[in-house]
Amino acid sequence: MTDPVELRKLVKQLQSAPSPSDIVAVLNILKTQQNVTESILRETKAGLAVGKLRSHASKEVADNAKEIVKKWKSAVEKEKLANGGTPKPQQNGKPERKMSSNISTPVTPTMTSGKPNGRSAKLDGVKGGTGDTTRDKCIELVYDALVNDSSAPVELILSRARGVEKCVHHDNGGTTAAYKQKIRSLFVNLKDKNNPGFRENVISGDVPVEKLAKMTSEDMASEERKAADRKIKEENLFKSLSAAEQAAETDAFQCGRCKQRQCRYRQAQTRSADEPMTTFVTCTNCGNRWKFS
């Protein structure tokens, strides 16, 4: 059986690791942990800590985290089956998640072909509870987004969904058009399949509901999407430079891709006047582009 004290120490090392290589080293140790149970994962918060890394900018870190999460989910499922939680077969012969009869009971999605079956407010039997039809539907919508790919207790996720809706309702002066638009924005960003770490941060409380209610779509974006947006902005910045402005040729820069020194460069003031100019370089041999200040 995995020692919770030891696992907790590894979680702290994981959270304080200074570089991707250090994170991978800790993840490799976590892979060796045997007989991990749902109660130990909750007690040590190891599941949340590793789950957040599935959207890490480093592919090696993300891939290792995904491998561990998959392994732990499988172990939790085996534990439930061993304790008599035999799932009832569906028509296609695949297991079906057993419904929770108690709202405070943790629910773990059944694994089918390596992916969790969908949880939702309807399947988990939860209601908004405000008495206002619009608000209740919005709470259930936020719940549906948060519960995606999560094994957290129903009661915890519902409390987060209610907290988020309450803050959005207060900030927008009721069930206004702005209120509905904000709820839709939260739903889309929270349910993003490439952003599991963000969902888990909300569920764990690392991102308070008060802060979430004020976040923009850009604030909530996954690391992958932020990186893609940055790349697009850089491309647009290159293209936005005046076509009439002649780029000077130089051999002072070496291309990181083809290692040649056949380059053109131009400079532009992209920041405040007291900051250095940004130099944009294009390799005339392979077309690679880069910039520096």
N, C-alpha and C positions, 0 to 999 in steps of 0.2 A: 504494500500500500504506500502511495506517495505521502511523504511527510509534509504536512501543511506549513510547518515552520520553514523548512528548506525551500518549498515552493514560493513562499512569500518573499524570501530573500532573493530568489531568482527574479521575481516580478520587479522588485526594487532595482536590481541590477539592469533589468531590461529597460526600465523607465529612465534610468540615468546614464545609459550607454551613450558615449559621445559621438560615435560614428556608425555607419551601416555595418562595417565589418565587426564591430563590437556587439551590435545587436544580433547579428547572425550567429556569433559565438555563443551567446546566451540561448538563442533559439535552438541551437544544436543540443545544448544540455537539456532543454525542456523536452526535446523529442525522446529522450531516454527515460522520462518519467513513466512509471508503470502504475496500472490500476488507478487511474485518475477517476474520481467520482464527481457527480454534479455538486454535491455539498462542498467538496474541497475546492472546486473551481470557483464557487460563489464566495466561500469564506476568504480565499486568498486573492480574489479578483483577477486571477490568472486568465480566465476566459476573456474578460474585457480587455486586459492589457495586450494579449496576443491578437485578439480580434481587430483592434485598432490598427495594427500593423499591416493588415491585408491591403490597405490603400496607400502604403508607404511609397515614396517616390523611387526608392531602390527596388528594382525588380527581384533581386535576390532575397531581400528582406520580406517583400510581399509574398513571394512564392513559398518561402519557408513558413511564414505565418499561416498561410492558407492550408498547408500540409498538416500543421499541428492542429488547427481548428477542426479539420476534417477527421483527424485521428481521435480527438477528444469527443467530438459529437458521436462518433461510432461507439466509443467506450461508454458514453452516457446511455446510449440506446441499449447496449448489451446489458448494462446495469439494470435498466428498467425492465427488460425482458426477464432477467434472472429473478427479479423481485415479483414476478407474476403479472407484469403489465403486458400481457400478450395482445398484440394488435389484431383487430378483426380484418380479414382479407376483403379487398374490394373485388369487383367483377373481373378486373384484369389480373387478379392474383397478387397485387402489391398491397403492402400494409396500409392501414388507414389510421390516422391519429385518433386516439381515444379522447373524447370530449371531457373537459374538466367540469366537475359538478360544483366546484367551489371556486369562487372568483379569486381567492388568495392562493390557490394551488399553482405552483410553477408548471408551465406547459412547455414541453420540448417538441418541436416539429419532427414528424416522422421523416426519415430519410428515404428518398426514392431516387435511384440512379445518381446518388451523390448530391442531390439537391433537396432542400427542405420543402415539404408540402406547405402551401400558403396558410398562414394564420390571418385572421381578420377579426374585426369587432363582432361580426355576426357569428363566426365559428366559435369564438371564445366566449360568446354570450354576454357581452358587455354593452352598457347603454351610457349615453352622455350624462343623464341624471340631472340636467338643469331645469327641465320642464318646458324649455323653449325648443321647438322643433328644429329651427335653423342652427342654434348653438349645439344641440345634441348631435346633429348630423356632422357638424364640423369637428366635434370632439372625436367622433367615430372615424372620421377621415384621417385626422392626425394619428389616431391609434393604429389605423391600417398601415400608415407609412412607417411608424416606429416599430411595429411588430414584425416587419419583414425580416426574415432570416434571424430572428431573435428567439432565444430560449428563456428570456427573463420572465418572471412571474407576471401574470395578467394584471394583478393589482398595482404593481410598480409601473408598468407601461401606461395603464389607465390614469394613474395619478399624474404622470408626466403630460399625457395628452390633455387632461383637464386643466393643468397648470398653464400650458401653452395657450390654449383657447382663452382662458380667463385673461391672460396678459394682452393678447391680441384684441379681445373684446374691449378691454379698458383703454388701450392705446388708441383705438380707432372710433371710440365713442358709440359703441353698440354694434349691431349687425348691419353695418353700412356696406357700401360697395367696396370701400377700402379694406374693410374687415374680411370680406369674402375673397378678395384678390390676395390678401396676405396669407390666408389659410391655404389657398390653391398653390401659392408659391412655396410655402412650407411643405406641403404634401409632395410636390414634384421633387424638391431637393432632398427631403428626408428619405424618399423611396428610391433614390438613385442607386442602382445596383453597384455602381463603382465607388460608392461612398459609405461602406459599412462602418468605418471608424467614426464618422460623424454621428450616425444613429446611436451607436453605443455610447458616445460621449454624452448625448442627451439623456439616454436611459440611465446611465450611471450617475448623472448629476454634474459631471465635469463641465458641461455646458448648461448653465442654469436656464430655466424656462424664461425668466425675465430677459436674459440676454438673447436667447433664440428668437423671441418675439420681435426683436428690433433688428435682427441680422438681415442683410441683403442677400440676394441670390449669389453674388460674388463671394460674400463672406462664407456662405454655406457650401461652396463648390468643393468637389473632391480635388486632391492633389493632381490627379491626372488631368482634370478639366482646367485647373489653374495653369498647369504647365502648357497645355494646348493653347489657352488664351494668351499666355505670355509670348508663345511662338508666333501667333497670328499678329499680335501687336508689333513685334519686332519686324516681321515681314512687311507690315503696312508702313512702318517707320522708314524702312529702306526705300519702299516704293514712293513714299510721300516726298522724299527729297527732290528738289527741283531737277527736272530732266535737263534743263538748260545749264545746270551747274556741272562743269566738267570735273570728273574725278581724276586726280593726279595718279600717274603710274609710279610705282616704287618697287624696290626689291628689299625694302627694310623689314617687311613682314613675311613670315613663313606660314604657309597654309597648314593647319593641323590635320587636314584630310589627305592631301596629295604630297605634302612636304615641299612643294615648289615655292618660289619667291616671286612669281609673276602676279602682281596684285595692283589693284586700283583702290584708292581710298579718298574719302571726303570727310569733312568734319561739320558738325552742327551743334548748336547750343540747345540741348534737349531739357536742361534743368535750369535752375535759377542762375542769374548772371554771375554770382560769386563761385559757382561750381565749374570745374573744368569741362571743356567741350567733349562731346562724344565722337569718337572716330569710328567710321563705318568702313569696313574693308571687304572687298570682293576679290576672290582668286580668279584670275582670268583663265587659268588652266582647267579647273574643274567646276567653277561656279560657286564654291563654298563661300558663305558669308559669316562674318562675325563682327562684334563691336567691342569697344572698351573705352573707358574714360581715364 
